[in-house]
Amino acid sequence: MKVFENAFSKVYLFRAQSYYDSILKKELSRLEKSNRLKQFPAFCTEPMIYGSRFHRKKDRGWQDFFFSLSGTPTPDYIPPSIFYPVMEPVLNNRLMVRTIKDKNFYDLFYPEICTPSTPLRRINGFLYDENYQQADVNDNFLDTVLSPYDKLILKPSMDSGSGSGIFLFIRDGSVLKSDGTVLNAAYIKSLEFDFVAQAYIEQHDYFSALNPTSSNTLRLLIYRSFQDDSVNVLSGLLRIGGKDSFMDHDNLGGVSIAINQTGIVGDIAFDVNGNRYEQFNGVRIKDIGPIPKYDEFVAMANVIATKSHYGRLLGLDFTMDSSGQVMLLDINCWRNGINHFQFCHGTLFGRFTSEIIDYCNQAESFNVIRVPLL
């Protein structure tokens, strides 16, 4: 088995690096055409990733990419060509973290954590109510359990990255609709994936003021140390959705803003291409103010990370409802977006960069079983 794992890891590494090499080539060309490409000043501070046994000469272009957009000559930048095929599979056992990633099980694994009300869920092809009682798929049942809701978010319980497969249903008379599609028994039966149907969160005024149409979130990147098992907040992002969007994803026009360790929001927002904004949706970034109840978000993140033994790097998405209740929305265990953290903070792992690089250098193979090849 070990021989197979080593061989599979090498194939996966080669394919993944080739994929990210092509992305890097396009990004550097884009920056050069817009006269924004700058060479990372390696003569001042040598990048720490050079100490990785997986680093290649061509990966140095990622230092230029991140430096050109963030403007910070930090030695901490991590190339996607090393993070995704090597570091993330070493940090997170992808086969084991599939369960904690499943939104259907947040209420079971983390009963002390507040999540959106989920009147309907599908697990392994079977329909269940909010209390995990199996239910028949019929319109009478749906009318009963959905009647209290005027808005409902339906999304895959797993693999909903970048907003894929997420739908907003809004009440129209006696039914809930999304672009003309009615949330009824026929529609539920037509779905080919497990899902959660959750109450639409009416956000706290702080988050709603950033964009009233979208679910704006706080993302915390959490690391559980290899050395002492301590749980650490690496960095945070305030994510704001684009105009008229009901999601805050950057590929849908959203932006991210740095948050420091005390919940203070930065002055600049970045979009998916690394473009800078001093204001967004008519809001001046420097006027946003600190995250309310930031300590509660951090405390909730610590509870989740402490129970997640197979995942040492988690991207946790939170929001706050209109009453001020802090709520968990999503646990990201793989394919965590790393560009925005490096645009906004100039680093991904911060003071843990050397620790993580050194640990990954010891890996003989990577946990890439059941990971879709690029």
C-alpha positions in Angstrom: 0.0 0.0 0.0 2.8 2.4 0.8 4.4 1.9 -2.6 1.1 2.7 -4.2 0.6 5.8 -2.0 4.1 7.1 -2.9 3.5 6.5 -6.6 0.1 8.1 -6.5 1.4 11.1 -4.6 4.1 11.7 -7.2 1.6 11.6 -10.1 -0.7 13.9 -8.3 2.1 16.3 -7.5 3.3 16.4 -11.1 -0.2 17.0 -12.5 -1.1 19.6 -9.9 2.2 21.5 -10.4 1.7 21.5 -14.1 -1.8 22.9 -13.6 -0.6 25.7 -11.3 2.4 26.5 -13.6 -0.1 27.3 -16.4 -2.1 29.5 -14.0 1.1 31.3 -13.0 2.1 31.9 -16.6 -1.3 33.6 -17.3 -1.3 35.7 -14.2 2.3 37.0 -14.7 1.3 37.8 -18.3 -1.8 39.7 -17.1 0.2 41.7 -14.6 2.9 42.5 -17.1 0.4 43.8 -19.7 -1.1 46.1 -17.1 2.4 47.3 -15.9 1.8 45.9 -12.4 4.4 43.1 -12.4 7.2 43.6 -9.9 10.1 41.4 -9.1 10.2 40.1 -5.5 13.2 41.6 -3.8 14.8 38.3 -2.8 18.1 40.0 -2.2 16.6 41.7 0.8 14.8 38.7 2.3 15.0 35.2 1.0 11.6 33.5 0.7 11.2 30.8 3.4 9.6 28.4 0.9 13.1 28.0 -0.6 13.6 25.7 2.3 11.0 23.3 1.0 12.3 20.2 -0.7 9.3 20.6 -3.1 10.3 24.1 -4.2 11.3 24.5 -7.9 13.0 27.4 -9.6 9.8 28.1 -11.6 7.8 28.5 -8.3 9.7 31.8 -7.7 7.2 33.5 -10.1 4.6 33.2 -7.3 6.7 35.4 -5.1 6.6 38.1 -7.9 2.8 37.5 -8.3 2.0 38.0 -4.6 4.4 40.8 -4.1 3.1 42.7 -7.1 -0.4 42.7 -5.7 0.1 43.0 -2.0 3.1 45.2 -2.1 4.6 43.5 1.0 8.1 42.0 0.5 7.4 39.2 3.1 9.4 36.0 3.1 6.3 34.1 4.0 4.5 33.7 0.6 3.4 30.2 -0.1 3.0 29.2 -3.8 -0.3 27.4 -4.7 1.9 24.9 -6.6 3.2 23.7 -3.2 0.3 24.4 -0.9 -2.4 22.4 -2.7 -0.6 19.2 -3.8 1.7 19.0 -0.7 0.9 21.1 2.3 -2.8 20.9 2.4 -2.8 17.0 2.0 -0.2 16.8 4.8 -2.1 19.2 7.1 -5.5 17.6 6.5 -6.3 13.9 6.1 -8.7 14.4 3.3 -10.4 11.1 3.6 -11.1 11.6 7.3 -12.2 15.3 7.2 -14.9 14.6 4.7 -17.3 14.1 7.6 -16.6 17.3 9.5 -16.8 19.1 6.2 -20.4 17.8 5.7 -22.8 20.6 6.7 -25.4 18.0 7.6 -23.3 17.0 10.6 -22.3 20.3 12.2 -25.3 20.1 14.6 -24.2 16.6 15.7 -20.5 17.2 16.0 -20.7 20.7 17.5 -23.9 20.9 19.5 -22.6 23.9 21.4 -22.1 25.9 18.1 -25.0 27.9 16.7 -25.8 27.2 13.1 -28.7 28.3 10.8 -32.0 26.5 11.3 -32.1 23.5 8.9 -35.7 22.3 8.3 -34.7 19.9 5.5 -31.6 17.9 4.8 -30.6 15.0 2.5 -28.0 12.6 3.7 -26.7 9.7 1.6 -29.8 10.0 -0.6 -32.4 10.0 2.2 -34.5 13.0 3.3 -34.5 14.1 6.9 -36.0 16.8 9.0 -34.3 19.2 11.3 -34.1 16.6 14.1 -32.6 13.9 11.7 -35.8 12.0 11.5 -36.2 10.4 8.2 -39.1 11.8 6.1 -41.0 10.9 3.0 -40.5 13.2 0.0 -44.0 14.5 -0.6 -45.5 18.0 -1.0 -47.7 17.8 2.1 -44.6 17.2 4.3 -42.7 20.0 2.5 -45.6 22.4 2.9 -45.6 21.8 6.6 -41.9 22.1 7.4 -41.2 25.0 5.0 -44.3 27.1 5.9 -42.5 29.2 8.6 -39.8 30.3 6.1 -40.0 33.2 3.6 -36.4 32.7 2.4 -34.4 29.5 2.3 -30.9 28.7 1.1 -30.4 25.3 -0.5 -26.8 24.2 -1.0 -24.8 21.0 -1.3 -23.8 19.6 2.1 -20.3 19.2 0.6 -18.3 20.7 -2.3 -20.1 24.0 -2.5 -16.9 25.9 -3.0 -17.1 29.2 -4.9 -20.8 29.2 -4.5 -21.3 26.2 -6.7 -24.9 24.8 -6.5 -26.2 27.3 -4.0 -29.8 28.6 -4.5 -31.8 31.2 -2.8 -35.6 30.3 -2.6 -38.0 33.2 -1.9 -41.6 32.8 -0.9 -44.1 33.6 -3.7 -47.5 33.0 -2.2 -47.8 29.5 -0.9 -44.5 28.3 -2.5 -40.8 29.0 -2.4 -39.2 29.8 -5.7 -35.7 30.4 -7.1 -35.7 31.9 -10.6 -39.0 30.2 -11.4 -38.1 26.8 -9.9 -40.5 25.7 -7.1 -39.1 24.0 -4.1 -41.4 20.9 -4.1 -41.2 17.1 -4.0 -40.5 16.8 -7.7 -37.6 19.2 -7.5 -36.1 17.5 -4.4 -36.3 14.1 -6.2 -34.5 15.6 -9.2 -31.4 16.6 -7.1 -28.4 14.3 -7.5 -26.5 15.5 -4.4 -26.9 15.6 -0.7 -27.9 19.0 0.6 -29.0 21.3 3.5 -32.0 23.6 3.2 -31.3 26.4 5.7 -33.1 29.5 6.9 -31.9 32.7 5.3 -30.0 34.6 7.9 -31.2 38.2 8.5 -27.8 39.7 9.3 -26.7 42.0 12.1 -26.7 45.7 11.1 -22.8 45.7 10.9 -22.7 43.0 8.2 -25.9 44.1 6.4 -24.5 47.7 6.0 -21.7 46.3 3.9 -24.1 44.8 1.3 -27.8 44.2 2.3 -28.3 41.6 -0.5 -25.5 39.2 0.3 -24.5 37.0 3.2 -21.3 38.8 4.3 -19.0 36.7 6.4 -16.0 36.5 8.6 -13.4 33.9 7.6 -10.8 32.7 10.1 -7.9 30.6 9.1 -7.1 28.2 12.0 -4.0 26.1 12.4 -3.5 23.3 15.0 0.2 23.1 15.6 2.1 20.0 14.8 4.5 20.7 17.7 2.2 21.3 20.7 -1.4 20.8 19.3 -2.3 24.4 20.2 -5.1 26.0 18.2 -4.0 29.3 16.6 -5.8 31.9 14.5 -3.4 32.6 11.6 -5.4 35.5 10.1 -8.9 36.7 9.3 -10.8 38.1 6.3 -14.0 40.1 6.1 -15.8 39.0 3.0 -18.3 41.3 1.2 -20.6 40.3 -1.6 -20.9 42.2 -4.9 -23.8 44.3 -5.8 -27.1 42.4 -6.0 -25.4 39.1 -5.3 -26.8 37.0 -2.3 -23.3 35.4 -1.8 -20.0 36.9 -0.9 -17.7 34.7 -3.0 -14.9 36.5 -4.8 -15.6 34.8 -8.1 -19.1 36.4 -8.0 -17.8 39.9 -7.6 -17.0 39.9 -3.9 -14.0 41.3 -2.1 -12.0 40.5 1.0 -10.4 42.8 3.6 -7.7 41.9 6.2 -8.7 41.6 9.8 -6.0 41.7 12.5 -5.7 39.5 15.6 -8.0 41.9 17.6 -10.7 42.2 15.0 -9.7 45.6 13.5 -10.5 45.8 9.8 -7.9 47.0 7.2 -8.1 49.9 4.9 -8.0 48.1 1.5 -10.2 45.4 -0.1 -9.0 43.0 -2.8 -11.0 41.2 -5.4 -10.3 37.9 -7.0 -7.7 39.4 -9.4 -5.9 41.3 -6.7 -7.4 44.7 -7.6 -7.5 47.1 -4.7 -10.6 49.1 -3.5 -10.7 51.9 -1.0 -14.5 51.7 -1.1 -16.9 49.0 -2.2 -20.7 49.1 -2.5 -20.5 52.7 -1.6 -18.8 52.0 1.7 -15.4 53.4 2.5 -13.3 50.5 3.7 -11.4 52.5 6.3 -14.8 53.5 7.9 -16.1 50.0 8.4 -14.9 49.7 12.0 -13.9 46.7 14.1 -15.7 43.3 14.0 -18.4 43.2 16.7 -18.0 40.4 19.3 -14.8 39.3 17.6 -13.8 37.4 20.7 -16.9 35.2 20.3 -16.0 34.3 16.7 -12.5 33.3 17.9 -13.9 31.3 20.8 -16.3 29.4 18.4 -13.4 28.7 16.0 -11.4 27.3 18.9 -14.2 24.9 19.9 -14.4 23.6 16.3 -10.7 23.3 15.7 -10.2 21.5 19.1 -12.6 18.7 18.0 -11.2 18.4 14.4 -8.3 16.1 15.0 -7.8 15.1 11.3 -7.8 18.6 10.0 -5.0 20.9 11.2 -5.8 23.8 8.8 -9.4 25.0 8.7 -11.0 27.9 6.9 -14.1 28.8 9.0 -16.9 31.0 7.8 -19.1 32.9 10.3 -21.8 35.5 10.3 -23.9 37.2 12.9 -27.7 37.4 12.8 -29.9 40.4 13.6 -30.0 39.6 17.3 -26.2 39.5 17.6 -25.9 35.7 17.6 -22.6 34.5 16.2 -23.2 31.6 13.8 -21.1 29.0 11.9 -21.8 28.8 8.2 -19.1 26.6 6.7 -16.0 24.5 7.5 -13.5 24.5 4.7 -11.0 21.6 5.0 -9.5 21.4 1.5 -9.1 23.6 -1.5 -9.0 26.5 0.9 -8.5 29.7 -1.0 -5.1 31.1 -0.1 -4.6 34.1 -2.5 -6.8 36.5 -0.6 -5.0 35.8 2.7 -1.7 36.6 1.0 -3.1 39.7 -0.9 -4.5 41.1 2.4 -1.9 40.0 5.0 1.3 39.3 3.0 1.5 35.9 4.6 -0.4 32.7 4.9 1.1 30.9 7.9 2.8 33.8 9.6 5.0 32.7 12.5 4.2 29.1 11.8 5.7 29.1 8.3 9.0 27.4 9.2 7.2 24.8 11.4 4.8 23.8 8.6 7.5 23.8 5.9 9.8 21.6 8.1 7.0 19.1 8.8 6.0 18.8 5.2 9.6 18.2 4.2 9.4 15.0 6.3 6.4 13.6 4.4 7.0 10.5 2.3 3.7 10.6 0.6 0.6 12.8 0.7 -2.9 11.9 1.7 -4.5 12.4 -1.7 -6.7 9.4 -1.9 -10.2 10.3 -3.2 -9.0 13.7 -4.2 -10.2 14.6 -7.8 -7.1 14.9 -10.0 -6.7 18.2 -11.7 
